[in-house]
Amino acid sequence: MRKGIFSILLFFFMGSLVYGQTWQFDKLLIDFQKPHSNLTGIHGVAVDPDGNIWIAIHRNLLGDTTFTANGDTVVNVPIIILDPSGQPVSFSPLKVLEFSDGTKDTLSTAMGSGSRGISTGIDGNILYTFYSEVYKIDYKTGKALNKFIPPDLGSLTEAVQSSDGNIVVGHVGSGYPYYLMNSDLQLIGDAIDTVKYINRTIAISDNGKDLYTGSTWNGFGIVHYHSDAPGLVQFTPVDTLGNWHNVTYKDSVYETVNLWASSLDFGPDGYLWAGDLRSDWSGPKGSMWYAFDVNTGKIVDSVGTPIQLDSTGNPIWGDPASGGVFSPRGAAWSPDGNTMYLADFDYNVVQIYNRVSVGVEKDGDAIPNSFSLTQNYPNPFNPTTVINFTIPKASNVTLSVYNMLGQEVATLVNEQKPAGAYKATFDASQLASGVYVYTLKAGNFIASKKMMLMK
């Protein structure tokens, strides 16, 4: 069976264009060629100012062991650093973190299970979490600059930094505080005194006043916290993002589907990218990446084709080598913001997406009398087809494409639009042959039609 993801191109015909951006799958940066597993994998990705990609490893992904002086065998859990072409930099793999005083920390299972996250600080240096410790690493040399050990030992999330220099890190487990540190990883105090749910990921706004956490194991969305004076006033919960209502999937309608955010990262456009954990755990919206406008709470972009497993755990749909997503665990962007790197924990890959320009065009100047969605043409098609729709008044419009499992594979339009007639060309060159459904939602108007992709 051919697997793939969508590529959306909205072509330009005549009249005025409204420009936007979206992301198109390119290729794999790295594939560790291991069977998919939820025990070992990639646990985060970061990009330094030179464009090098830092990949955090959890547990025995590489099968690299060392015998200690007392005869014990430990598993090495290094950091992998690749240049943009996919070649290792001179100090990769980074197995030992050496401090300026000559002390060394070996990244192995003797210290814990492995990485719990990685991010880039405001100075370009790398913030790296290894089980219950956070390191600041010189991105040019791989040398350790500072280390933080929390008052309460236990598995930590990735550490994230705001423009004021403050750094926040939390515990994965429930019932622990989140910590606020300065840029040298010195503890300032508790950012939050107790978080009462399991969480693997956090993100922080540029000004440092808004903190976002994920939620897993009965996830309930992205929790938004706020503090008017971080370091003086603790963060308190404000609202929750990323839950859906009345979701149709196959022959069922789900009253509520919650986002299990296993990865949170702010992108170059200021949107918060959330990786929704594997769909066999989190539900019909899982195994996808969603970009949120945190000011409105709305999803403004999404990427990926959810990988589906049969009852024995074997994949029956989707392939990470063509944009399939299973268990998101980290997003990062090139210094120019035009390349996105997405890590998948269970499938042990880092995918590359490229930014592409898109536009949606008004088809003439006449104002229609009613809402409508017409049959695509040509139909059947290979690989592109045109979809026309009309809206008689300004409306918040979404035009989405779904596979027959009810999973969204493309979002062509997701914005406020003035009254008018519109046309868009959908490019399905990376999708498998089959029947797809496209749905227009504009105000209270909803319409869907089927189309056939034949390759």
ChimeraX attribute file (.defattr): number of C-alpha atoms within 10 A of each C-alpha:
attribute: neighborCount
match mode: 1-to-1
recipient: residues
	/A:1	8
	/A:2	11
	/A:3	19
	/A:4	25
	/A:5	26
	/A:6	25
	/A:7	24
	/A:8	24
	/A:9	20
	/A:10	21
	/A:11	18
	/A:12	18
	/A:13	13
	/A:14	10
	/A:15	10
	/A:16	14
	/A:17	14
	/A:18	11
	/A:19	11
	/A:20	12
	/A:21	11
	/A:22	20
	/A:23	22
	/A:24	22
	/A:25	24
	/A:26	17
	/A:27	15
	/A:28	19
	/A:29	21
	/A:30	17
	/A:31	14
	/A:32	13
	/A:33	11
	/A:34	14
	/A:35	11
	/A:36	19
	/A:37	14
	/A:38	11
	/A:39	11
	/A:40	21
	/A:41	29
	/A:42	28
	/A:43	28
	/A:44	30
	/A:45	27
	/A:46	27
	/A:47	28
	/A:48	24
	/A:49	16
	/A:50	13
	/A:51	17
	/A:52	22
	/A:53	27
	/A:54	26
	/A:55	26
	/A:56	28
	/A:57	28
	/A:58	27
	/A:59	21
	/A:60	20
	/A:61	21
	/A:62	17
	/A:63	9
	/A:64	12
	/A:65	14
	/A:66	12
	/A:67	10
	/A:68	10
	/A:69	7
	/A:70	6
	/A:71	8
	/A:72	9
	/A:73	14
	/A:74	17
	/A:75	21
	/A:76	25
	/A:77	31
	/A:78	26
	/A:79	25
	/A:80	18
	/A:81	26
	/A:82	22
	/A:83	17
	/A:84	15
	/A:85	10
	/A:86	13
	/A:87	14
	/A:88	15
	/A:89	16
	/A:90	12
	/A:91	15
	/A:92	15
	/A:93	17
	/A:94	19
	/A:95	17
	/A:96	18
	/A:97	20
	/A:98	16
	/A:99	16
	/A:100	10
	/A:101	6
	/A:102	7
	/A:103	9
	/A:104	13
	/A:105	12
	/A:106	15
	/A:107	22
	/A:108	25
	/A:109	20
	/A:110	15
	/A:111	16
	/A:112	17
	/A:113	20
	/A:114	30
	/A:115	32
	/A:116	28
	/A:117	31
	/A:118	30
	/A:119	29
	/A:120	23
	/A:121	23
	/A:122	17
	/A:123	14
	/A:124	16
	/A:125	20
	/A:126	26
	/A:127	25
	/A:128	28
	/A:129	27
	/A:130	26
	/A:131	23
	/A:132	24
	/A:133	21
	/A:134	25
	/A:135	22
	/A:136	25
	/A:137	23
	/A:138	17
	/A:139	21
	/A:140	15
	/A:141	10
	/A:142	23
	/A:143	19
	/A:144	21
	/A:145	17
	/A:146	17
	/A:147	18
	/A:148	17
	/A:149	14
	/A:150	18
	/A:151	10
	/A:152	10
	/A:153	12
	/A:154	17
	/A:155	21
	/A:156	25
	/A:157	29
	/A:158	31
	/A:159	30
	/A:160	29
	/A:161	26
	/A:162	20
	/A:163	14
	/A:164	12
	/A:165	17
	/A:166	24
	/A:167	25
	/A:168	26
	/A:169	25
	/A:170	29
	/A:171	28
	/A:172	24
	/A:173	17
	/A:174	12
	/A:175	13
	/A:176	19
	/A:177	21
	/A:178	22
	/A:179	21
	/A:180	25
	/A:181	21
	/A:182	16
	/A:183	18
	/A:184	15
	/A:185	21
	/A:186	15
	/A:187	18
	/A:188	16
	/A:189	17
	/A:190	21
	/A:191	25
	/A:192	20
	/A:193	15
	/A:194	14
	/A:195	17
	/A:196	11
	/A:197	18
	/A:198	19
	/A:199	25
	/A:200	24
	/A:201	32
	/A:202	26
	/A:203	27
	/A:204	26
	/A:205	19
	/A:206	16
	/A:207	13
	/A:208	22
	/A:209	16
	/A:210	21
	/A:211	24
	/A:212	22
	/A:213	24
	/A:214	29
	/A:215	25
	/A:216	22
	/A:217	14
	/A:218	13
	/A:219	22
	/A:220	20
	/A:221	23
	/A:222	26
	/A:223	18
	/A:224	21
	/A:225	20
	/A:226	20
	/A:227	19
	/A:228	13
	/A:229	11
	/A:230	19
	/A:231	17
	/A:232	12
	/A:233	13
	/A:234	19
	/A:235	22
	/A:236	16
	/A:237	14
	/A:238	12
	/A:239	13
	/A:240	16
	/A:241	21
	/A:242	22
	/A:243	16
	/A:244	14
	/A:245	11
	/A:246	11
	/A:247	15
	/A:248	14
	/A:249	15
	/A:250	12
	/A:251	7
	/A:252	10
	/A:253	12
	/A:254	13
	/A:255	10
	/A:256	12
	/A:257	21
	/A:258	23
	/A:259	28
	/A:260	30
	/A:261	32
	/A:262	27
	/A:263	31
	/A:264	28
	/A:265	25
	/A:266	19
	/A:267	15
	/A:268	15
	/A:269	9
	/A:270	14
	/A:271	18
	/A:272	24
	/A:273	25
	/A:274	31
	/A:275	33
	/A:276	32
	/A:277	30
	/A:278	25
	/A:279	20
	/A:280	16
	/A:281	14
	/A:282	21
	/A:283	18
	/A:284	23
	/A:285	25
	/A:286	28
	/A:287	29
	/A:288	26
	/A:289	27
	/A:290	24
	/A:291	23
	/A:292	21
	/A:293	16
	/A:294	16
	/A:295	7
	/A:296	9
	/A:297	15
	/A:298	15
	/A:299	19
	/A:300	19
	/A:301	20
	/A:302	20
	/A:303	26
	/A:304	26
	/A:305	29
	/A:306	28
	/A:307	25
	/A:308	21
	/A:309	15
	/A:310	10
	/A:311	8
	/A:312	6
	/A:313	11
	/A:314	11
	/A:315	13
	/A:316	13
	/A:317	17
	/A:318	24
	/A:319	20
	/A:320	24
	/A:321	20
	/A:322	21
	/A:323	28
	/A:324	25
	/A:325	34
	/A:326	31
	/A:327	30
	/A:328	29
	/A:329	31
	/A:330	30
	/A:331	27
	/A:332	27
	/A:333	24
	/A:334	20
	/A:335	14
	/A:336	9
	/A:337	13
	/A:338	13
	/A:339	20
	/A:340	22
	/A:341	21
	/A:342	26
	/A:343	32
	/A:344	29
	/A:345	28
	/A:346	22
	/A:347	25
	/A:348	26
	/A:349	24
	/A:350	28
	/A:351	24
	/A:352	21
	/A:353	21
	/A:354	17
	/A:355	15
	/A:356	15
	/A:357	14
	/A:358	18
	/A:359	19
	/A:360	22
	/A:361	20
	/A:362	24
	/A:363	19
	/A:364	13
	/A:365	11
	/A:366	11
	/A:367	14
	/A:368	15
	/A:369	12
	/A:370	12
	/A:371	21
	/A:372	17
	/A:373	20
	/A:374	13
	/A:375	15
	/A:376	23
	/A:377	14
	/A:378	15
	/A:379	15
	/A:380	16
	/A:381	18
	/A:382	15
	/A:383	16
	/A:384	19
	/A:385	19
	/A:386	18
	/A:387	19
	/A:388	17
	/A:389	20
	/A:390	22
	/A:391	23
	/A:392	17
	/A:393	17
	/A:394	13
	/A:395	17
	/A:396	15
	/A:397	19
	/A:398	19
	/A:399	22
	/A:400	18
	/A:401	22
	/A:402	17
	/A:403	19
	/A:404	13
	/A:405	13
	/A:406	18
	/A:407	21
	/A:408	23
	/A:409	26
	/A:410	24
	/A:411	22
	/A:412	26
	/A:413	21
	/A:414	17
	/A:415	14
	/A:416	13
	/A:417	19
	/A:418	14
	/A:419	20
	/A:420	22
	/A:421	20
	/A:422	17
	/A:423	20
	/A:424	25
	/A:425	20
	/A:426	22
	/A:427	20
	/A:428	22
	/A:429	17
	/A:430	18
	/A:431	22
	/A:432	19
	/A:433	18
	/A:434	13
	/A:435	14
	/A:436	19
	/A:437	18
	/A:438	23
	/A:439	17
	/A:440	22
	/A:441	19
	/A:442	24
	/A:443	15
	/A:444	8
	/A:445	13
	/A:446	14
	/A:447	14
	/A:448	15
	/A:449	14
	/A:450	16
	/A:451	19
	/A:452	17
	/A:453	20
	/A:454	13
	/A:455	12
